[in-house]
Amino acid sequence: MNQRIRIYLILFCLLLGTQSLALPFLKDKVGDVELPKPWGIGIDLFTMNQDYDISQLAFNLPGAELGNPGGILVDSKAQSQTLKLDVWVLPFLNVFAMAGHVKADTAVNLSNAQISIGGQALPLGVLDLNYNGLVYGGGLTAAVGGKNWFTSVTATFTDTDLSGDFKTSVKSTTIQPRIGIIRGNWQYYVGGFYLDTEEDHVGAIDLPGLGVIPFAVSLSQQDDWNYSTGVHYVFSKSSEMAFEVGLGDRQYTLLNYTHRF
């Protein structure tokens, strides 16, 4: 079993094992501050569109010369649906585990690639890298606030088990700082979205006049940070919903519904 899968399964078990305890711990230290119910189960619907940089590109083609891949354009569109289990273990610390489905389409435009054999340029088009499968991970949120304001930082770590036309591996780390105001049941916030992605594809493509050629390509995010803004609405102590959008060169949407108990 994949080592990361073991870690996330252990995290799920630890979360379930704390269900009978009086959570969150140290809640008596915050006085009469009203805390959310400790347990939550929710659904995240996420879409993202961003450009990638190519960190490595190789073709197993004898005699071929590959120039700098920096001019190759890479566009990625991804969407995921995940189920998330979370718990407030401390008044200021929430931990969570998640699992779901991811689907992505990455277009690598090789028109500007400097690939040649014997001084003759190869006519290359667009390499479509499509995949889908299981995404799983975990993370934590640290949060503090007052009656009319709050600030938080969320770190999420994900891995994938994918199927598609090629052998694909995607791992990512995100960090999301937020600061906002509270107006009744509404919360409005702004923040940032840091993403560190490692996306690797290995397979073979059919090049005109050359046949089936093995290749390997490694992609990484073009921009580490972008801005974000969102709104969070609390229906009751047991029900809440949030919607967030990412702005800038990387665009995304995140819709979450959580039931607390």
VEXMIDO-408075 format. One record per residue: x, y, z of N, C-alpha, C in turn. Coordinates in steps of 0.1 Angstrom, whole numbers, plus 5000, padded with zeros to 4 digits. Example, Ala and Ser with C-alpha at 12.3 -4.5 7.8 and 13.67 -1.06 7.14 Angstrom:
<pts>
513249435078512349555078513249675078512849785071513749895071512950005079
</pts>
This chain:
<pts>
500849885000500050005000500950125000500550234992501250354992501450415005502650465009502950515022502050635026501750715016500850835019499450785022498950675015497650625018497650575033498650505037498750465051498650575061499350685058499350805067497950855068497250875056495850935057494850835063495050705061494150615068494350625083495650635088495850655102495250785107495350885099494651015103493150995104492550925095491150905096490750825109491650725112491350645124491550725137492550815137492750905148491550995150491051055139489851135140488651065146488450945141487350865145487450825160488750795164489050755177488850865188488750985184488551095193487051135195486251065188484751105188484151095202484651005210484050995224484651095234485651165230486251265239485551395238485751475249485151605250485951705242485551725229486251815220485551945219486352055216487852055215488452055228489752005229490452015241490752165245490852195258491152325263490052425260488852375258487752475255487352555267487652505279487452575291488352705292489352705284490352815285489852945277488852935270488353045261487153115267486853075280485753145286484353115280483553225278482153205273482153225258483253215251483253225237482553105231481553135222480853025215481652955204481852825206482652755197481752675187482252645175481452555166481452415171480452335167480452195170481752135165482352035173483651995170483751915157482751835153482951745142482251805129482851775118482251815105482451715094481451705086481551625074481051705062481851715052481451815042481851765028481351845018481651815004482351934998483451924991484152024984483952004969483552104962483552104947484552214942485552164935486652254932486952254917487252364911487652374897488852464896489752444887490952524886491452524872491952644867492552664854493852744856494952684852496252754853497152704843498252784841499352754832500452684839501052594832502252524838503552564832504652534839505952544833506452394832507252374821507852244820509152234826509352154836510652144843511552034837510851944830511651834823510851784811511451764799510851704788511851624781511451494778512451404772511651314762512251294750511751194740512851094738512350964738513350854735513350834720514150924714514250924699515650944695516350834691517750844688518050954677519051034681519451144671518751274673517751274681516951394683517651494692517451614689518051724698516851804703516851824716515751894723516352024729515752134724516252264729515552304743515652424746515052474759513552464758512952384767511452374767510652494772511352604776510752714782509652784774509752764760508752834752507552754749507452634755506252544753505152594762503952604756502752654764502052534769501652544782500952434789499752494796498552444793497352484800496652364806496252384819495652274826494352314832493352234830491952254836491652124845491352154857491052034866489852064874489151954879488051964887488051844897487551864909487551754918486251764927485851654932484751644942485251554953485351614965485951544976484951544989485051434996484351425009485451455020485051545029486051585040485451565054486351505062485951485076486951565084486351655093487251745101486851745116487751785124487451795138488251905144487651985153488352095161488952025173490251995173490951935184491252035195491452155191491752265200490852385195490552485204489652595200490252665188491552655185492152735174492752635163492552505165493152415155492152305151491952305138491152205131492052115122491751985123492551885114491451815106491851775094490951715085491651615076490851515071491251425061490151425050490651395037489751405026490051305015489051265007489151174996488051194986488351174974487351204963487851174949487251234940487551214926488151334919489151314910489751434903489751394888489551494880489651484866490351604860491251584851492051694846492351674831492551794824492951794810494051894809495251844805496451924804496851924789496952044783497352054769498752114768499652034763501052074761501252104746501352234743501452284729502952274725503252174717504652154713505052224700504152314696504452384683505752464684506052524696507252604698508452524703508252394704509352304709510452294699511752314703512852304695513352164694512752074687513151934686513451914671514651854669515051834655515951704654515951644642516751534639517551564626518951564628519751594617519551734611519251834620518951964616517651994611516751894610515351914605514451914616513652024617512652044628511551944626511051894638509951794638508651874639507651844630506351914631505551854642505551914654504751864665503551954668502551894673501251964676501051974691499851934695499451944709499451804716500051794727500051674735498951684745497951604744496851604754497051504765497151554777497351464789496151464797495351364796494051354803494051244813493551274825493551164835492451194845492151084852491151094863491450984873490851004885491050894895490850954909491450884918491250914933492251024937491751124945492551214951492351204966493351204974493251194989494251274996494051315008494951395015494451435029495151535034494751585048495451715050495151775062495751905065495251955078495452085080495052155092494752295090493952355099493652495098493852555112494652665113494852735125494052865124493252895134492353015133492253085146492153215146491853305157490953415153490253475163489353585159488653645171487853745168487053805178485553805174484853895180483353905177483053945163483854035157483654085144484654055133485653975137486753945127487353815130488153765120488853635121490053635111490953545114492053525105492453375106492853315095493153175096494253135085494853025087495752965077495452815076495252775063494952635061496052575052496552455056497552385048496952255044497052215031496552095026497552015018497651885020498551805013497751695006497951674993497151574985498051494977497651374974498251274965497151214956497551134946496551084937496850944933495850874929495950734923495150744910495850754899495150794886495250694876494350714866494350624854494150724842494650684830494550764819495350704807495550784797496350734786497750714789498350784799499650764803499850744818501050704822501350684836501450824842500650864852500550994857500650994872501351094877501451114892501351264895500451304904500251434908500251454923501151534928501151564943501151714944500451764955500351904957500351944971500752064974500752134987500152264985499152304993498552434992498552495006498752635006498652705019497752825016496752845024495652945022495553035034496153155035495953255045494653335042493853365052492653445050492453535062491853655059491453745070490153805066489153815076487853855072487053925083485853965080484954025090483753935091483053955103481853875106480753975107479653945100478454025101477253935102476853905115475753815117476153675113475353615105475653475100476653475088476953595083477853605072479253635076480253575068481653605069482153635055482853755054483453795042485053795044485753745034487153745036487953755023489253795024490153795014491453715018492253675009493353595012494253565001495053465002495953414992495853264990496453214979496453074976497853044971498552964979499952914975499752774970500352744959500252604954501652554949502052434954503252374949502752234944502952224930502452094924503552024917503551894918504451814910503651714901503651734888502851654879503751594869503751454869504651384860503851294851504251284838503551194829504651114821504450984820505350904812504450814803504850804790504050724780504650734767503850714757504350714743503250784734503750864724502850934715503250894700502350914692502550874677502851004670504151024666504551134659504451114644503951204636503851184621505251144615505251034608506450994601507450924609507250924622508250864631507750744639506450734640505850624647505650654662505550554670505250564684506550594692506650714699507850754705507650774720508350704729508250714743508650854748508050914758508351044763508151044778508651154784508451184798508451334800507451384807507351524810507051554824507651654830507451694844506951834844505851864850505251994850505252054864505252184865505152254878504352384876503752434887502952554886503752674881503152754873503852874867503852984878502852994885502753104896502453034909503353074919503153014933501953064940501653194939500653264946499653324937498353334942497353424936496453464947495653564944494753624954493453544954492653554965491453484966490453574975489153554973488153614981486953524982486253534993485153434995484153485005483053405007481953435016481553305023481253315035480853195043479553225051478653135050477353165056477053045065476653085078476252985088474752975089474152865084472752845085472252825099473052745106472752705120474052645126473952605139475152545145475552415138474652365130474952235124475152235109475052355103475052365089475652495084476652485074477352605069477752585055477952695048478352685034479352795031480352765022481252875018481552865003481852984997482152984983483353084981484353034974485653114973486053104958486653224953487153224940488653274941489453224931490753264930490953364919491753464921491953574911493353574906493553624894494953634889495253544878496453504876496853414865496353274868496153234880495553104883494153134888493153074882491753094885491152964891490352974901489752864907488452894914487552794916486352814924486352704934485852734946485652634956484352654963483452544963482152544969482252434980481852474992481852375003480552385011480052265014478952255023479352155035479152195047479552115058478452105069478251985073477351955084478151925097477851995108478651985120477751915131478451835139477751765149478651735161
</pts>
